[in-house]
Amino acid sequence: MECTESDCGNTAAVRLHVPWADDRVVCAAHARVLGRRDGVVADPIEDGDDWP
């Protein structure tokens, strides 16, 4: 499964639960940035890349 952020071809490692939008799966790099927003919950994906 690939990261859902545009222009990113990395493997998804995290599912972000976003209260004001649809949930999305993203790579670890995007999760570090997007997961810092208030209300966003980041859950590692079992079969995704390692969560560093």
Secondary structure, 3 states (H helix, E strand, C coil): CECCCCCCCCECCEEEECCCCCCEEECHHHHHHHCCCCCCEEEECCCCCCCC
